[in-house]
Amino acid sequence: MLEAEKSLDAVVVSTPDHIHAIAAITAMQHGKHVYCEKPLAHSIYEARRMRLVAAEMGVVTQMGQQGHAMEGSRRAVEVIRSGAIGEVRELHVWTDRPADWWPQGMERPTDTAPVPETLDWDLWLGPAPWRPYNPAYLPFKWRGIWDFGTGAIGDMGVHNLDTAYWALELGLPTSARIVDSSGATKDSPPKWSILELSFPSGKRHGPLKLTWYDGKKLPPQELFQDEARTGNGSLVIGSKGTLYTRDWHGGSNPKDMFLLLPKGKFEGYVPPQPTLPRTPEHHIEWVRACKGGPKAQSSFAYASVLTEALLVGMLALRTGKEIEWDAKNMRATNCPEADQFIHPQFRSGWEI
C-alpha cells in the first residue's frame, strides 16, 4: 500500500499490539506521520526501535491516549508540578480490566477450527509465532493472549498512569515484582494482579513505589479519605496532600475532574496558571502537528518510555519473578528467561 499510494501523508495503526511496531516503523521509513494505538508496542525492544526510527525520520508521531489531551489531565500535571501536594512519595494506579472486556487466565486451545473466509490468518499473525487459528483469539479476545496482547497493564496502564507519569517525568523503573495475582497461564495473563514497580530519584521526585492493580483489585480504602473508590483511577500521594484521578484520565470537565485530598485542606484552592498547551482533542492535536502546527504532546519520544516502564511490569507477570531492570543495557539482570520477551524472535519476513 505504501509503495502504491505515494500521496499518503500519514498512517493510523490500530491493529492488535503485536503488529504495532512493524506497521508503524514501515510507515515512518516511508516518511509518513504515524498515530499508533496504545500500548505503543508489544515488547521493550519494539518500543525503543519505534522511538529511534521516529527521531531518524523526523516524522510527527502520537500514541492513542485520548486523556493526555484533556483539560483535567493537563491541569493535574500543572498542579503536581506546582508543589501543591508536596513531594510525591507513592503512586497507586488501578483498572477494572480485563473484567468483561476480554478473558484472561486461559490455557492455550488444543482444538482446531476452520479459518473464516474473511480472515487472512497468516497475515493476522504477522510477527507472532505460528499457531493454528481458533475463535478464542478473535475478534477482541487477543489482549489476553501473550503472543498478541499485553494484558490489562499494557492496555490501561498507559491511560491510568499517564497523568502522574507525565507530571513527575518518572522515566524507567529499576525493579518490578508481583505482590499477588491469580490465574496466570503460560499463554495468558492472570485474571487479576497487583504489581509493585520501584523508580529511582528524578528531577521531580525522590525514590518512589508505584503499586498497580487490575482485575477490579483496589488500593486500601483509607487512602481515599472517605471518597468513593472508582473502577479506574490513580492516587498521587504527596507530603502535603493527594491528587485523586477518578477515571483513566484527569477529567475533561469540572464534574469528572480530579480531586485534591483532604478536601477541607484544599477548599478554595486555585490551580496555577497554565504552562502546558491546550488542545480541543488529541486526534486534532496530531493532525495539526502533521500540518506544521505545535508538536503532539504524546509523541513516540514520550510514549515509548511510558510503554517500556509498564512492560517491565509485564516481564514480572510473564516470568513469575522479580525483575531487576538494567535500562541502559535493556536486560533483566537477574532473570535471563525474560530475554525472549524483551526482544522476541519474529517470524521470517516480519523482522524489525
C-alpha positions in Angstrom: 0.0 0.0 0.0 2.7 2.5 1.0 4.6 1.8 -2.3 1.4 2.2 -4.3 -0.2 5.1 -2.6 2.6 7.8 -2.9 0.2 10.6 -1.9 -0.4 9.4 1.6 0.7 11.8 4.3 0.0 9.9 7.5 -1.0 6.5 8.8 -3.1 5.3 11.7 -2.1 2.0 13.2 -5.0 0.4 15.1 -4.0 -3.3 14.8 -3.5 -5.7 17.7 -0.4 -4.9 19.8 1.9 -7.4 18.2 1.6 -5.6 14.8 2.1 -2.1 16.0 5.9 -1.9 15.6 6.3 -3.3 12.1 3.4 -1.3 10.8 4.5 2.0 12.4 8.2 1.5 11.5 7.4 0.7 7.9 5.2 3.7 7.6 7.8 6.0 9.2 10.5 4.6 6.9 8.4 5.7 4.0 8.3 9.2 5.5 4.7 9.0 6.8 3.5 10.6 10.0 2.1 8.0 12.4 -0.6 7.8 15.0 -0.4 4.4 16.8 -2.9 3.0 19.2 -1.8 2.0 22.7 0.2 0.4 24.1 2.8 1.7 21.8 4.5 -1.7 21.3 4.3 -5.4 22.3 7.9 -5.6 23.6 10.5 -3.2 25.0 12.8 -3.7 22.0 10.0 -2.7 19.7 9.2 0.4 21.7 12.8 1.5 21.5 13.0 0.9 17.8 9.9 2.9 17.2 11.3 5.9 19.1 14.6 5.7 17.3 13.0 5.5 13.8 10.7 8.4 14.6 13.6 10.5 15.5 15.7 9.4 12.5 12.9 10.1 10.0 11.7 13.4 11.7 8.0 12.5 11.3 5.2 13.5 13.6 4.0 10.7 15.9 1.5 10.2 18.6 0.2 7.3 20.7 -3.5 6.8 21.3 -4.0 8.4 24.7 -7.1 10.5 24.5 -6.8 11.5 28.1 -3.4 13.1 27.5 -5.1 16.0 25.8 -8.0 16.5 28.3 -8.1 19.7 30.3 -8.2 17.8 33.7 -5.1 15.8 32.8 -3.0 18.8 31.8 -4.3 20.8 34.8 -3.4 17.9 37.1 0.1 17.8 35.7 0.5 21.5 36.4 -0.9 21.1 40.0 1.5 18.3 40.8 4.5 20.2 39.3 3.5 23.4 41.3 4.2 21.6 44.6 0.6 21.8 45.8 0.7 18.2 47.2 4.3 18.4 48.2 7.0 15.8 47.4 5.4 12.7 45.9 6.1 9.6 47.9 3.9 6.9 46.4 1.6 6.1 43.5 -1.4 3.8 43.2 -2.9 3.1 39.8 -5.7 0.6 39.1 -8.1 -0.6 36.5 -11.2 -2.8 36.4 -10.0 -4.6 33.3 -9.9 -7.2 31.9 -13.4 -7.6 33.6 -15.9 -8.2 30.9 -13.8 -6.7 28.1 -11.7 -9.8 27.3 -10.9 -13.1 29.0 -7.6 -13.9 30.8 -6.1 -16.8 32.5 -6.9 -19.3 29.8 -4.9 -22.4 28.7 -3.9 -22.5 25.0 -6.6 -24.1 22.9 -5.8 -27.6 21.7 -8.7 -27.9 19.2 -8.6 -26.6 15.6 -11.2 -24.7 13.7 -11.7 -23.6 10.1 -10.3 -20.1 9.3 -13.2 -17.7 8.4 -13.2 -16.8 4.7 -12.9 -13.1 5.7 -9.7 -13.6 7.6 -6.1 -13.9 6.3 -4.8 -15.8 9.4 -1.2 -15.8 8.3 -1.2 -12.1 7.8 -3.1 -11.5 11.1 -0.4 -13.5 13.0 2.3 -11.3 11.4 5.5 -11.5 13.5 3.9 -13.7 16.2 4.9 -17.4 16.4 2.8 -19.7 14.3 -0.3 -21.3 15.9 -3.5 -22.7 14.4 -6.5 -20.4 14.2 -9.0 -20.6 17.0 -12.1 -18.4 17.6 -10.7 -18.0 21.2 -8.5 -15.2 19.8 -10.9 -13.1 17.8 -12.4 -10.6 17.3 -11.5 -8.9 20.6 -10.0 -11.6 22.8 -6.4 -11.3 21.7 -5.5 -8.8 24.5 -5.5 -11.7 27.0 -3.1 -13.8 24.8 0.6 -13.0 25.5 1.6 -13.6 21.8 -0.7 -10.8 20.7 -1.5 -8.5 23.6 -0.1 -7.1 26.8 -2.9 -7.7 29.2 -4.5 -5.1 31.4 -1.2 -3.4 32.3 -0.5 -2.7 28.7 -4.0 -1.8 27.7 -4.9 0.5 30.5 -1.6 1.4 32.2 -0.8 3.9 29.5 -4.0 5.7 30.3 -4.4 5.4 34.0 -0.7 6.1 34.9 -0.3 8.9 32.3 -1.1 11.9 34.4 1.3 11.0 37.3 3.9 9.7 34.9 3.9 12.9 32.8 3.8 15.2 35.8 6.7 13.5 37.6 8.7 12.6 34.5 9.2 9.2 36.1 11.4 7.5 33.5 12.1 3.8 33.9 11.8 1.6 36.9 14.7 -0.3 38.5 12.6 -3.3 39.5 9.2 -4.9 39.3 7.6 -7.6 41.3 4.3 -9.4 41.7 2.7 -8.6 45.1 -0.2 -11.0 44.4 -2.0 -12.5 41.4 -4.3 -15.3 40.4 -5.0 -17.5 37.3 -1.9 -16.9 35.1 -1.0 -19.5 32.5 1.9 -19.7 30.1 -0.4 -18.4 27.3 -2.4 -15.8 29.1 -2.0 -13.1 31.8 -3.5 -13.6 35.3 -7.2 -12.9 35.9 -6.0 -10.2 38.3 -2.7 -8.9 39.6 -1.1 -6.5 42.0 2.4 -5.3 41.0 5.0 -3.0 42.6 7.4 -1.0 40.4 10.3 0.9 42.0 11.5 4.2 40.5 14.8 5.9 41.4 15.0 9.6 42.2 14.4 12.0 39.3 14.4 15.8 38.9 10.7 16.0 40.0 10.6 13.3 42.7 12.6 11.2 45.1 12.6 7.4 45.1 9.1 6.1 45.0 7.0 3.0 44.5 4.1 2.5 42.1 1.5 -0.1 43.0 -0.5 -1.4 40.1 -3.9 -3.1 40.5 -6.0 -4.8 37.8 -9.0 -7.2 37.6 -11.0 -4.9 39.9 -8.5 -5.0 42.7 -8.2 -1.6 44.5 -5.9 0.3 46.8 -6.8 0.3 50.5 -10.0 2.3 51.4 -8.2 4.6 53.9 -6.1 6.1 51.1 -9.2 7.6 49.6 -10.0 9.7 52.7 -13.8 9.0 52.7 -14.1 9.4 48.9 -15.7 6.6 46.8 -13.3 4.2 45.0 -13.8 4.2 41.3 -13.2 1.3 38.8 -10.3 3.1 37.2 -8.0 5.8 38.5 -4.9 6.9 40.3 -3.7 8.3 43.6 -0.7 10.6 43.6 0.3 10.8 47.3 2.5 13.6 48.4 3.8 15.1 51.7 1.1 17.8 51.6 -1.9 16.0 50.0 -3.2 13.6 47.5 -4.3 14.0 43.9 -7.0 11.5 43.0 -8.0 11.0 39.4 -11.3 9.2 39.2 -11.1 7.6 35.8 -8.5 6.7 33.2 -7.7 10.4 32.7 -7.7 13.6 34.7 -11.1 14.7 33.6 -12.5 16.8 30.8 -14.9 19.0 32.7 -15.4 20.1 36.4 -17.8 17.2 37.2 -15.3 14.4 36.4 -12.0 16.2 37.1 -9.5 15.1 39.7 -9.9 15.7 43.4 -7.4 17.2 45.9 -7.5 15.5 49.3 -8.1 16.1 52.1 -11.0 18.2 50.7 -11.1 20.5 53.7 -7.4 21.5 53.3 -7.8 22.3 49.6 -11.2 24.1 49.8 -10.9 27.2 47.7 -7.7 26.1 46.1 -6.9 27.9 42.8 -4.8 26.0 40.3 -1.7 27.5 38.9 -1.7 29.4 35.6 -1.5 27.0 32.6 2.0 26.1 31.4 1.1 23.3 29.1 -0.6 23.9 25.7 -4.3 23.2 25.4 -6.0 21.4 22.5 -9.6 20.6 21.6 -8.9 16.9 21.2 -5.9 14.7 20.8 -6.5 13.4 17.3 -6.8 17.1 16.3 -3.5 17.8 18.1 -1.8 15.1 16.0 -3.3 16.4 12.7 -2.3 19.9 13.5 1.2 18.8 14.2 1.3 16.9 10.9 0.4 20.2 9.2 3.2 22.0 10.8 1.5 23.2 14.0 2.5 22.8 17.6 4.1 19.4 18.4 2.0 16.5 19.6 2.4 16.0 23.4 2.2 12.2 23.4 4.8 11.6 20.7 6.8 8.4 20.5 9.6 10.1 22.4 7.3 10.2 25.4 5.0 7.3 24.7 7.8 4.7 24.2 9.3 5.3 27.6 5.9 5.2 29.3 5.2 1.9 27.5 8.6 0.5 28.4 8.1 1.2 32.1 4.8 -0.7 32.1 6.3 -3.6 30.0 8.9 -4.1 32.7 6.0 -4.9 35.0 4.7 -7.3 32.2 8.1 -9.1 32.4 7.4 -9.9 36.1 4.0 -11.3 35.1 5.3 -13.4 32.3 8.3 -14.9 34.2 6.7 -15.0 37.6 9.9 -13.5 39.0 11.0 -10.2 40.4 12.7 -8.2 37.7 15.8 -6.1 38.3 15.8 -3.8 35.3 19.0 -2.5 33.7 17.6 0.1 31.3 20.9 1.1 29.8 21.6 -2.5 28.6 17.9 -3.4 28.1 18.0 -6.5 30.2 16.7 -8.1 33.4 20.0 -8.7 35.2 18.6 -11.4 37.5 16.3 -13.1 35.0 17.7 -14.3 31.7 14.5 -16.1 30.9 13.0 -12.6 30.3 15.2 -12.0 27.3 12.7 -13.8 25.0 10.1 -11.3 26.0 12.3 -8.2 25.9 13.4 -8.8 22.3 11.2 -11.5 20.8 12.1 -13.6 17.8 10.0 -12.5 14.9 8.7 -14.8 12.2 10.6 -14.8 8.9 9.7 -11.8 6.8 8.5 -9.8 9.8 11.8 -8.9 11.4 12.3 -5.4 12.8 
